[in-house]
Amino acid sequence: MESRVQTAVEKHKQGYNCAQAVACTYCDLVGIDESTMFQMIEGFGAGMGGMQGPCGAISGVIALAGLKNSNGYEDTTTKGSTYRLSKEIMREFQTMNRSVICKDLKGFESQEVLRSCPGCIEDAAKIAEKLLFDE
């Protein structure tokens, strides 16, 4: 697959929030149309609506992980493997950026910006390509 990292960054520049930029870039690979993904993931931007929670970009990757890995509600046996995959995604992002929490990445309390929003989107897209779509 050709890298879509720059596509994700461009979507952010077009007004998608960080979660939407990442999740919508790869939605075709998990069988979701872009309009549905855009609406579904909207509340995950800005650290889940207020910068207190996980970075929206990484939340977008975890949403993709569930869509790619889950067998659906009729077969819940994939939960454990999806949780492990999500943990690996979070760990990789943490290693790259020293945090997964939006307010910490933006330096709101520490005054030290760890990573810009476009940078977080780039990193999240690279992680998606490495851990979910490297086929």
C-alpha positions as CSV (number, residue, x, y, z in Angstrom):
1,M,0.0,0.0,0.0
2,E,1.3,3.5,-0.8
3,S,1.6,5.6,2.3
4,R,-1.3,7.9,3.1
5,V,0.4,9.9,5.9
6,Q,0.3,13.1,3.9
7,T,-3.4,12.5,3.0
8,A,-4.2,12.4,6.7
9,V,-2.3,15.7,7.3
10,E,-4.1,17.3,4.4
11,K,-7.5,16.3,5.7
12,H,-6.7,18.0,9.0
13,K,-5.8,21.2,7.0
14,Q,-9.2,20.9,5.3
15,G,-11.0,21.1,8.7
16,Y,-11.2,17.4,9.8
17,N,-10.3,17.1,13.5
18,C,-7.3,14.9,14.3
19,A,-9.3,11.7,14.9
20,Q,-11.3,12.2,11.7
21,A,-8.2,13.0,9.7
22,V,-6.6,9.7,10.6
23,A,-9.7,7.4,10.6
24,C,-11.2,8.8,7.4
25,T,-7.9,8.4,5.5
26,Y,-8.1,4.6,6.0
27,C,-11.8,4.0,6.3
28,D,-12.0,2.3,2.9
29,L,-9.6,-0.3,4.2
30,V,-12.0,-1.3,7.0
31,G,-15.3,-1.1,5.0
32,I,-16.7,2.2,6.3
33,D,-17.7,5.1,4.0
34,E,-16.0,8.4,4.8
35,S,-19.2,10.2,5.7
36,T,-20.1,7.6,8.3
37,M,-16.6,7.5,9.7
38,F,-16.5,11.3,9.9
39,Q,-19.6,11.5,11.9
40,M,-18.8,8.5,14.1
41,I,-15.4,9.7,15.2
42,E,-16.1,13.4,15.5
43,G,-16.3,13.4,19.3
44,F,-12.9,11.9,19.7
45,G,-11.1,15.0,18.4
46,A,-9.3,17.4,20.8
47,G,-8.6,14.8,23.4
48,M,-12.2,13.6,23.4
49,G,-13.7,17.0,23.3
50,G,-11.7,18.9,25.8
51,M,-8.0,17.9,25.7
52,Q,-8.2,15.9,28.9
53,G,-8.2,12.5,27.2
54,P,-6.2,10.6,24.7
55,C,-5.0,12.3,21.5
56,G,-7.7,12.2,18.9
57,A,-5.2,11.0,16.2
58,I,-4.4,7.9,18.2
59,S,-8.1,7.4,19.0
60,G,-8.7,7.3,15.3
61,V,-6.1,4.5,14.9
62,I,-7.7,2.5,17.7
63,A,-11.1,2.9,16.0
64,L,-9.6,1.5,12.9
65,A,-8.0,-1.4,14.8
66,G,-11.4,-2.4,16.2
67,L,-13.0,-2.2,12.7
68,K,-10.2,-4.2,11.2
69,N,-9.8,-6.8,13.9
70,S,-13.2,-7.4,15.4
71,N,-15.5,-10.2,14.3
72,G,-18.5,-8.2,15.4
73,Y,-21.1,-8.6,18.1
74,E,-22.0,-12.2,17.2
75,D,-18.4,-13.4,17.9
76,T,-16.8,-11.6,20.8
77,T,-13.7,-13.8,20.9
78,T,-11.6,-11.1,19.2
79,K,-11.9,-8.6,22.1
80,G,-8.6,-9.8,23.7
81,S,-6.6,-9.5,20.5
82,T,-8.1,-6.1,19.8
83,Y,-7.2,-4.9,23.3
84,R,-3.6,-6.2,22.8
85,L,-3.4,-4.4,19.4
86,S,-4.8,-1.2,21.0
87,K,-2.2,-1.4,23.8
88,E,0.5,-1.8,21.2
89,I,-0.7,1.2,19.3
90,M,-0.8,3.3,22.5
91,R,2.7,2.1,23.5
92,E,4.2,2.9,20.1
93,F,2.7,6.4,20.2
94,Q,3.8,6.9,23.8
95,T,7.4,5.9,22.9
96,M,7.4,8.4,20.0
97,N,5.9,11.3,21.9
98,R,6.3,10.8,25.7
99,S,2.5,10.9,26.2
100,V,-0.8,9.9,24.7
101,I,-2.8,12.6,26.5
102,C,-3.8,15.6,24.3
103,K,-3.2,18.4,27.0
104,D,0.3,16.9,27.7
105,L,1.2,16.7,24.0
106,K,0.1,20.4,23.6
107,G,1.9,21.5,26.8
108,F,-1.1,23.2,28.3
109,E,0.1,22.6,31.9
110,S,3.8,22.1,31.5
111,Q,4.3,24.8,28.8
112,E,6.4,22.2,26.9
113,V,4.8,21.2,23.6
114,L,5.8,17.5,23.0
115,R,4.2,17.3,19.5
116,S,2.0,19.4,17.2
117,C,-1.4,18.3,16.0
118,P,0.0,17.7,12.5
119,G,2.9,15.8,14.0
120,C,0.5,13.6,16.0
121,I,-1.5,12.9,12.9
122,E,1.7,11.9,11.0
123,D,2.8,9.6,13.8
124,A,-0.7,8.0,14.2
125,A,-0.9,7.4,10.4
126,K,2.5,5.8,10.4
127,I,1.5,3.6,13.3
128,A,-1.8,2.6,11.4
129,E,0.2,1.7,8.4
130,K,2.8,-0.3,10.3
131,L,0.5,-2.2,12.7
132,L,-2.8,-2.4,10.8
133,F,-2.2,-2.1,7.1
134,D,1.3,-3.4,6.4
135,E,0.3,-6.2,4.1
